[in-house]
Amino acid sequence: MGTPAFAVPSLKALAEDGRYDIVGVVTQPDRPAGRGNRLTACPVKEYALGKGLPVYQFERIRRPEGVAKMKELAPDVCVTAAFGQILTQELLDIPVHGTVNVHASLLPKYRGSAPINWCVLMGEKETGVTLMRTDAGIDTGDMLRSVATPIGALETAGELTERLSELGAQLLRDTLPDYLEGKVAPVPQDPDQASYQPMLDKAMGEIDWTMTAREIACRVRGLNPWPCAYTDLDGGRLKVYLAKPVDGESAAAPGAVIASGPKEGLVVQCGDGALEILEMQAPGGKRMAAKAYLMGKRIEVGTVLGNRE
């Protein structure tokens, strides 16, 4: 059970392992996408169809038709990875060996639907993947194994997602056989160490220049590729894809451009410290390096970014 690109390596790991017979791949229904809003299959469905695997799509798998199909398939074990739907106890009771979930954080920290983004948003230097037994709670089940990895200083949530998807697939590949043979002892999560973060929304993308440079840099990376950080520039929306804190002191107000040019780059004063915008998309323009943009366009020093009354 999975939906986005993050889940594909885990499905691939199972499909390429000769020990397993995949009786079904469950994913979300096709959704409108692109400029034409055409119904588009998710990455998991595309991979599964390419491998000739049976695909089942449910708006809500917990409804009677979903439960009936799962009982018909009668799986020995279910594996989930970024499925995007809540499994009821009725569903969890169907597979003989339960349901194993590939979760992209070091549980019990960062439960919820966007753990990768939140790890970056909160400025964590390390994250990882946890293989856990799913229960009726939200990422509260017993842990089987986990693996940690450092977060790069300029690594975006999108880049980290790709790395963790492969890391999770390898963890699943290494752990599932032992789990099915009873060689892995599930470990309960410590609720005192748990944290839960909400879903992302577009409003989170607006940059608050009174925050510290480090906080804004983490927000920019954590919201890349979606919903993407942005700020106001001359009445239009300037999208910011990558930024970093830089040295320098200024008496300018938060949001004021304090350096601008193809050599010095685009530097903005924050509530504490300054931020260099490394990659951006100006209103009506293309995504590019800020220094490249400033070779052909000017953003004057003293320009104040951000929505103004």
C-alpha positions as CSV (number, residue, x, y, z in Angstrom):
1,M,0.0,0.0,0.0
2,G,1.6,3.2,-1.1
3,T,1.1,6.3,-3.4
4,P,3.9,8.7,-4.1
5,A,7.4,8.3,-5.5
6,F,8.7,7.7,-1.9
7,A,6.9,4.3,-1.9
8,V,8.2,3.0,-5.2
9,P,11.6,1.8,-4.0
10,S,10.0,-0.3,-1.2
11,L,7.6,-1.8,-3.7
12,K,10.5,-2.5,-6.0
13,A,12.4,-4.2,-3.2
14,L,9.5,-6.6,-2.7
15,A,8.8,-7.1,-6.4
16,E,12.5,-8.0,-7.1
17,D,12.8,-10.3,-4.2
18,G,12.0,-13.9,-5.2
19,R,10.7,-14.8,-1.7
20,Y,7.5,-12.8,-2.0
21,D,4.3,-13.2,-4.0
22,I,2.7,-9.8,-4.3
23,V,-1.1,-10.5,-4.3
24,G,-2.0,-6.9,-4.7
25,V,-0.9,-3.3,-4.8
26,V,-3.3,-0.8,-3.2
27,T,-3.0,2.9,-3.9
28,Q,-5.0,6.1,-4.1
29,P,-7.4,6.8,-7.1
30,D,-6.0,8.7,-10.1
31,R,-6.0,12.4,-9.4
32,P,-6.1,15.5,-11.7
33,A,-2.6,16.8,-12.4
34,G,-0.8,19.2,-14.7
35,R,-2.1,22.2,-16.6
36,G,-4.9,20.2,-18.2
37,N,-6.0,18.7,-14.9
38,R,-6.0,15.2,-16.5
39,L,-6.5,12.2,-14.4
40,T,-3.0,10.9,-13.6
41,A,-1.8,7.7,-12.1
42,C,0.4,7.9,-9.0
43,P,4.0,6.7,-9.2
44,V,3.2,3.4,-7.3
45,K,0.4,2.5,-9.8
46,E,2.7,3.3,-12.7
47,Y,5.4,1.0,-11.4
48,A,3.0,-1.8,-10.5
49,L,1.3,-1.8,-13.9
50,G,4.7,-1.9,-15.5
51,K,5.5,-5.0,-13.6
52,G,2.2,-6.6,-14.3
53,L,1.1,-6.5,-10.6
54,P,-2.6,-6.3,-9.8
55,V,-3.6,-2.8,-8.7
56,Y,-6.6,-1.9,-6.5
57,Q,-7.6,1.7,-5.9
58,F,-10.0,2.9,-3.2
59,E,-11.1,6.4,-2.2
60,R,-11.3,5.0,1.3
61,I,-10.0,1.5,1.9
62,R,-11.8,1.3,5.2
63,R,-15.2,1.3,3.4
64,P,-16.9,-2.1,2.9
65,E,-15.6,-2.6,-0.6
66,G,-12.0,-2.1,0.5
67,V,-12.3,-4.4,3.5
68,A,-14.0,-7.1,1.3
69,K,-11.2,-7.0,-1.2
70,M,-8.5,-7.3,1.4
71,K,-10.3,-10.3,3.0
72,E,-10.4,-11.8,-0.5
73,L,-6.7,-11.3,-1.1
74,A,-6.0,-12.7,2.4
75,P,-2.4,-11.5,2.6
76,D,0.2,-13.0,5.0
77,V,1.6,-9.5,5.6
78,C,0.9,-5.9,4.4
79,V,3.5,-3.3,3.8
80,T,2.7,0.4,3.7
81,A,4.8,3.3,2.6
82,A,3.3,6.8,2.4
83,F,-0.1,5.3,1.6
84,G,-2.1,8.4,2.7
85,Q,-5.1,6.6,4.3
86,I,-5.9,5.5,7.8
87,L,-6.2,1.7,8.4
88,T,-8.9,0.6,10.8
89,Q,-8.4,-2.2,13.2
90,E,-10.7,-4.4,11.0
91,L,-8.1,-4.0,8.2
92,L,-5.1,-4.5,10.4
93,D,-6.6,-7.8,11.7
94,I,-6.7,-9.3,8.2
95,P,-3.0,-10.1,7.4
96,V,-1.6,-13.0,9.4
97,H,1.6,-11.1,10.3
98,G,0.1,-7.7,10.6
99,T,1.0,-4.5,8.7
100,V,4.6,-3.2,8.5
101,N,5.0,0.5,7.7
102,V,8.1,2.3,6.3
103,H,8.0,5.7,8.1
104,A,10.4,8.4,7.2
105,S,11.6,9.6,10.6
106,L,13.3,8.3,13.7
107,L,10.2,7.4,15.7
108,P,8.8,8.4,18.1
109,K,9.8,11.8,16.8
110,Y,8.0,13.3,13.9
111,R,4.9,11.3,13.6
112,G,2.4,12.4,11.0
113,S,2.0,12.9,7.2
114,A,5.1,15.1,6.5
115,P,7.9,13.9,8.7
116,I,10.7,14.7,6.2
117,N,9.6,18.3,5.7
118,W,9.2,18.9,9.4
119,C,12.7,17.5,10.2
120,V,14.2,20.1,7.8
121,L,11.8,22.8,8.9
122,M,12.8,22.3,12.5
123,G,16.5,22.4,11.7
124,E,17.3,18.8,12.6
125,K,20.8,17.6,11.6
126,E,19.8,14.0,11.6
127,T,16.8,11.9,10.5
128,G,16.2,8.4,9.3
129,V,13.6,5.7,8.6
130,T,11.8,3.5,11.0
131,L,10.2,0.2,10.2
132,M,7.2,-0.3,12.5
133,R,4.2,-2.4,13.1
134,T,1.1,-0.4,12.3
135,D,-1.6,-0.1,14.9
136,A,-4.8,1.9,15.0
137,G,-3.0,5.1,16.1
138,I,-1.1,7.5,13.9
139,D,2.5,6.2,13.7
140,T,2.2,4.8,17.2
141,G,3.0,1.2,16.6
142,D,5.9,-0.9,17.9
143,M,9.2,-0.3,16.2
144,L,11.1,-3.1,14.4
145,R,14.3,-1.4,13.2
146,S,15.5,2.0,12.3
147,V,18.4,3.5,10.4
148,A,19.7,7.1,10.8
149,T,21.3,9.5,8.3
150,P,22.7,13.1,8.5
151,I,20.8,15.9,6.8
152,G,23.0,18.0,4.5
153,A,23.4,21.7,5.3
154,L,21.7,22.7,2.0
155,E,19.6,19.5,1.5
156,T,16.0,20.2,0.6
157,A,13.1,18.1,1.7
158,G,12.7,16.9,-1.9
159,E,16.3,15.7,-2.0
160,L,16.1,14.1,1.4
161,T,12.9,12.3,0.4
162,E,14.7,10.6,-2.5
163,R,17.5,9.5,-0.2
164,L,15.1,8.2,2.5
165,S,13.0,6.3,0.0
166,E,16.0,4.2,-0.9
167,L,17.2,3.9,2.7
168,G,13.7,2.7,3.7
169,A,13.6,0.2,0.9
170,Q,16.9,-1.3,2.0
171,L,15.7,-1.4,5.6
172,L,12.6,-3.2,4.5
173,R,14.7,-5.6,2.4
174,D,16.9,-6.4,5.3
175,T,14.3,-6.6,8.0
176,L,11.1,-8.2,6.6
177,P,12.5,-11.8,6.3
178,D,13.7,-11.7,9.9
179,Y,10.4,-10.2,11.0
180,L,8.4,-12.9,9.3
181,E,10.5,-15.6,10.9
182,G,10.0,-14.1,14.4
183,K,13.6,-13.0,14.7
184,V,12.8,-9.3,15.4
185,A,11.4,-8.2,18.7
186,P,9.1,-5.2,18.4
187,V,10.0,-2.3,20.7
188,P,7.2,-0.1,22.0
189,Q,7.6,3.7,21.4
190,D,8.3,6.0,24.3
191,P,5.3,8.4,24.4
192,D,7.3,10.9,26.3
193,Q,9.7,11.3,23.4
194,A,6.9,11.5,20.8
195,S,6.2,14.5,18.6
196,Y,3.5,15.0,16.0
197,Q,3.5,17.6,13.3
198,P,0.5,18.7,11.1
199,M,0.0,18.5,7.4
200,L,1.7,21.1,5.2
201,D,-0.4,23.9,3.6
202,K,0.3,26.7,1.1
203,A,0.0,29.4,3.7
204,M,3.2,28.1,5.4
205,G,5.2,29.2,2.3
206,E,5.0,33.0,3.1
207,I,8.3,34.1,4.5
208,D,8.3,36.0,7.8
209,W,11.4,38.1,7.6
210,T,11.4,38.9,11.3
211,M,12.4,35.2,11.9
212,T,16.1,34.4,12.2
213,A,18.2,33.7,9.1
214,R,18.7,30.1,10.1
215,E,14.9,29.6,10.7
216,I,14.1,31.0,7.3
217,A,16.7,29.0,5.6
218,C,15.3,25.8,7.2
219,R,11.8,26.8,6.1
220,V,12.9,27.4,2.5
221,R,14.5,23.9,2.3
222,G,11.7,22.2,4.2
223,L,9.1,23.5,1.9
224,N,11.0,22.6,-1.3
225,P,9.4,21.4,-3.6
226,W,6.0,22.0,-2.1
227,P,4.4,24.3,-1.2
228,C,7.6,26.4,-1.8
229,A,8.6,29.5,0.2
230,Y,7.7,32.9,-1.3
231,T,7.8,36.6,-0.6
232,D,6.4,39.7,-2.2
233,L,8.6,41.6,-4.7
234,D,7.1,44.7,-6.2
235,G,3.6,43.4,-6.0
236,G,4.5,40.0,-7.5
237,R,5.4,36.7,-5.9
238,L,9.1,35.8,-5.6
239,K,9.6,32.1,-5.0
240,V,12.6,31.1,-3.0
241,Y,13.9,27.5,-3.5
242,L,17.2,27.6,-1.7
243,A,18.9,30.0,0.8
244,K,21.5,30.1,3.4
245,P,22.5,32.3,6.4
246,V,25.5,34.5,5.8
247,D,27.8,36.7,7.9
248,G,27.2,40.4,8.0
249,E,25.6,43.0,10.2
250,S,23.1,45.7,9.0
251,A,20.8,48.2,10.6
252,A,18.3,47.6,7.8
253,A,14.7,46.4,8.6
254,P,13.8,42.7,8.2
255,G,13.1,42.0,4.6
256,A,15.4,44.7,3.2
257,V,17.8,43.8,0.5
258,I,21.3,44.6,1.8
259,A,23.4,43.2,-1.1
260,S,22.5,42.6,-4.7
261,G,24.6,41.7,-7.7
262,P,26.0,38.8,-9.8
263,K,29.1,38.6,-7.6
264,E,27.7,39.3,-4.1
265,G,24.3,37.6,-4.8
266,L,21.0,38.5,-3.3
267,V,21.2,39.1,0.5
268,V,18.3,40.0,2.7
269,Q,18.2,41.2,6.3
270,C,16.3,39.0,8.7
271,G,15.1,39.5,12.3
272,D,18.5,38.1,13.3
273,G,21.3,37.8,10.8
274,A,21.2,37.9,7.0
275,L,20.1,35.4,4.4
276,E,21.5,34.8,0.9
277,I,18.9,33.6,-1.6
278,L,20.6,31.1,-3.8
279,E,17.9,29.8,-6.1
280,M,14.7,31.7,-6.9
281,Q,12.0,32.4,-9.4
282,A,11.1,36.1,-9.9
283,P,7.5,37.1,-10.8
284,G,6.9,36.1,-14.4
285,G,10.3,34.5,-14.6
286,K,12.0,31.1,-14.6
287,R,13.6,29.2,-11.8
288,M,17.3,30.0,-11.7
289,A,20.3,30.8,-9.5
290,A,19.9,34.2,-7.9
291,K,23.3,35.3,-9.2
292,A,22.4,34.3,-12.7
293,Y,19.2,36.3,-12.5
294,L,21.0,39.4,-11.2
295,M,23.3,39.3,-14.3
296,G,20.4,40.4,-16.4
297,K,18.0,42.0,-13.9
298,R,18.4,44.4,-11.0
299,I,16.9,44.2,-7.5
300,E,18.0,47.4,-5.9
301,V,19.6,47.5,-2.4
302,G,17.0,48.9,0.0
303,T,14.1,47.1,-1.7
304,V,11.9,45.6,1.0
305,L,10.6,42.1,0.4
306,G,7.4,40.9,1.9
307,N,3.7,41.7,1.8
308,R,3.1,45.4,2.7
309,E,-0.1,47.2,3.5
